[in-house]
Amino acid sequence: MTLPSSHFRSQTTTTAVFASAPSTPNHLRSRVMPTSTPATPAAVPAANPDGTGSSDTPSVRRERQGSFGGSQRAKILKPFNTANIKILLLENVNETAVSALRAQGYQVETHAKALPEDELIEKIRDIHCVGIRSKTKLTRKVLDAAEKLGGIAVFNSPFSNSRSVAELVLAEIVLLSRQLGDRNREMHEGIWSKVSSNCYEIRGKTLGIVGYGHIGSQLSVLAESMGMRVYFHDVVPLMPLGTSKQVSSLDELLSVSDFVTLHVPETEETKNMIGERELNLMKQGSFLINASRGTIVQIPALAKALRSGHIGGAAVDVFPKEPAANGKFFESELLGCPNTLLTPHIGGSTEEAQSMIGVEVSQALIKFINYGTSIGAVNFPEVDLRAIKDEENSIRLCYTHMNVPGVLMRITNILADHNVDKQFSDSKGKIAYLMADISDVTPEQIQDIYRRVSETPTNIVTRVLY
Ligand SMILES: NC(=O)c1ccc[n+]([C@@H]2O[C@H](COP(=O)([O-])OP(=O)(O)OC[C@H]3O[C@@H](n4cnc5c(N)ncnc54)[C@H](O)[C@@H]3O)[C@@H](O)[C@H]2O)c1
């Protein structure tokens, strides 16, 4: 199974692709029924010296015990020899991810830069999981070369940088209000231009937030702490934070705000959301900020409104067309517009965000590899089961398969004589994923279940965790 490379690209987040864990019965042969390893109290999961098991964090243990009513211990699954798992991290993926994955006992190879296609093709052959940022292109050719590849789950971390974006926008509100971009440029040109006309404090001014999600709501709190009045518009009714208020339409928001800031996703509805009509609805001399997606604002209309003075200034971090590499490639009608702050899509680009992304994505990967949990995958059915009971003869079956009629009947037939404690399946497009926890199975029965499930014609990857 391969997916278009666009599935693996993300401008602001680390995207990790899990390419399949060893799923042959080797681990069953070598260690059919291991005894469970007691969890260590370490804050970070630590691998056993032989790499055969993973220890666990206290918080994970609490979570699992809770799901069994507190008294029954949760089982620490031993999917395989963790030391056999090879992970390739490119583009300087944050150290938090590197150490979390190494702590599991996985082999982690890191590179500071993206690799060219031919080098990536060589490297990816025996890799189970690859972590990238925005430069790497996992093309069809590259994916076809990945011999361990049976199914791909892509995990990203879209909300780790919300705070970074909100802080940048808050700063831009002050900068625009004081025309700081222009003063800074003039000073660098040797021009001393001390002015106070049309420069304002932000205290008491109205901020209009379009899209009250992760970033919009975070900004709402920060702006109120600076003394701003906050209104927002969102397509869904939302609980306002602090003393902010939801207004009933975009038009209303535009007409009452001194600053309008956009925090909506890119959808058919939000494309070209702010054009000439909307800019004309905004107050004379008000400001527009866009750190969401480039297609949401019609740039020629904004440039015209800035040059006419109807819009008093703008801060733009995202553009309909953005250069693919750093260098002197940027062109826009906004170049040279008055009081206009232009930044190269850096809203979420901070050390803190990178670190959070490393933590979040590596945890998602570890859960997928060790427990089969695919929650948070962007292209793959999202399935989770509560923890498996701490009994020696229970297993977890993870079955990635083609989403066609009749599969569940086949699986039910295979499992018919066994005690299935819990089972969950979900599909996304052509792919479906089933997880089932089965108790009271002998080592021979485990082999048999594995063989029969992996031999089904719809099989993509079958894994048995035990
Ligand atoms: N500049 C950067 O570096 C950077 C970094 C992170 C995110 N972003 C972008 O910021 C935007 C917001 O991110 P987020 O994490 O807050 O998203 P989010 O999904 O948490 O919130 C988006 C909000 O917009 C609302 N919404 C959707 N369509 C709408 C419409 N037509 N009108 C009004 N509201 C609408 C949704 O209901 C939701 O509350 C996204 O476009 C994201 O890609 C940019």
The ligand as a MOL file (V3000), in Angstrom:
LIG
                    3D

  0  0  0     0  0            999 V3000
M  V30 BEGIN CTAB
M  V30 COUNTS 44 48 0 0 0
M  V30 BEGIN ATOM
M  V30 1 N 1.3010 29.7800 10.7860 0
M  V30 2 C 1.6230 28.6150 11.2620 0
M  V30 3 O 2.7870 28.2590 11.3390 0
M  V30 4 C 0.5400 27.6940 11.7180 0
M  V30 5 C 0.8070 26.7710 12.7330 0
M  V30 6 C -0.2150 25.9660 13.1880 0
M  V30 7 C -1.4730 26.0310 12.6050 0
M  V30 8 N -1.7080 26.9040 11.5950 0 CHG=1
M  V30 9 C -3.0410 27.0180 10.9800 0
M  V30 10 O -3.8870 27.7150 11.8740 0
M  V30 11 C -5.2350 27.3600 11.6080 0
M  V30 12 C -5.9720 27.0970 12.9120 0
M  V30 13 O -5.3540 26.0660 13.6060 0
M  V30 14 P -6.0060 25.4640 14.9340 0
M  V30 15 O -5.0350 24.4850 15.4500 0
M  V30 16 O -6.4790 26.5290 15.8460 0 CHG=-1
M  V30 17 O -7.2540 24.6960 14.2890 0
M  V30 18 P -8.5150 24.1090 15.0530 0
M  V30 19 O -9.0220 23.0150 14.2040 0
M  V30 20 O -8.2130 23.8390 16.4740 0
M  V30 21 O -9.5550 25.3290 15.0040 0
M  V30 22 C -10.1420 25.8080 13.8510 0
M  V30 23 C -11.4780 26.4400 14.2260 0
M  V30 24 O -12.0080 27.0450 13.0450 0
M  V30 25 C -13.4220 26.8050 13.0360 0
M  V30 26 N -13.9040 26.9330 11.6700 0
M  V30 27 C -13.8540 26.0490 10.6540 0
M  V30 28 N -14.4140 26.5560 9.5470 0
M  V30 29 C -14.8330 27.8090 9.8640 0
M  V30 30 C -15.4960 28.8290 9.1400 0
M  V30 31 N -15.8190 28.6690 7.8690 0
M  V30 32 N -15.7900 29.9670 9.7960 0
M  V30 33 C -15.4760 30.1310 11.1030 0
M  V30 34 N -14.8460 29.2000 11.8370 0
M  V30 35 C -14.5280 28.0480 11.2280 0
M  V30 36 C -13.5390 25.4100 13.5990 0
M  V30 37 O -14.8620 25.1810 14.0810 0
M  V30 38 C -12.5140 25.4430 14.7220 0
M  V30 39 O -13.0580 25.8850 15.9470 0
M  V30 40 C -5.1740 26.1670 10.6650 0
M  V30 41 O -5.4020 26.6260 9.3400 0
M  V30 42 C -3.7550 25.7080 10.7780 0
M  V30 43 O -3.3310 25.0690 9.5930 0
M  V30 44 C -0.7310 27.7350 11.1310 0
M  V30 END ATOM
M  V30 BEGIN BOND
M  V30 1 1 1 2
M  V30 2 2 2 3
M  V30 3 1 2 4
M  V30 4 1 4 5
M  V30 5 2 4 44
M  V30 6 2 5 6
M  V30 7 1 6 7
M  V30 8 2 7 8
M  V30 9 1 8 9
M  V30 10 1 8 44
M  V30 11 1 9 10
M  V30 12 1 9 42
M  V30 13 1 10 11
M  V30 14 1 11 12
M  V30 15 1 11 40
M  V30 16 1 12 13
M  V30 17 1 13 14
M  V30 18 2 14 15
M  V30 19 1 14 16
M  V30 20 1 14 17
M  V30 21 1 17 18
M  V30 22 2 18 19
M  V30 23 1 18 20
M  V30 24 1 18 21
M  V30 25 1 21 22
M  V30 26 1 22 23
M  V30 27 1 23 24
M  V30 28 1 23 38
M  V30 29 1 24 25
M  V30 30 1 25 26
M  V30 31 1 25 36
M  V30 32 1 26 27
M  V30 33 1 26 35
M  V30 34 2 27 28
M  V30 35 1 28 29
M  V30 36 1 29 30
M  V30 37 2 29 35
M  V30 38 1 30 31
M  V30 39 2 30 32
M  V30 40 1 32 33
M  V30 41 2 33 34
M  V30 42 1 34 35
M  V30 43 1 36 37
M  V30 44 1 36 38
M  V30 45 1 38 39
M  V30 46 1 40 41
M  V30 47 1 40 42
M  V30 48 1 42 43
M  V30 END BOND
M  V30 END CTAB
M  END
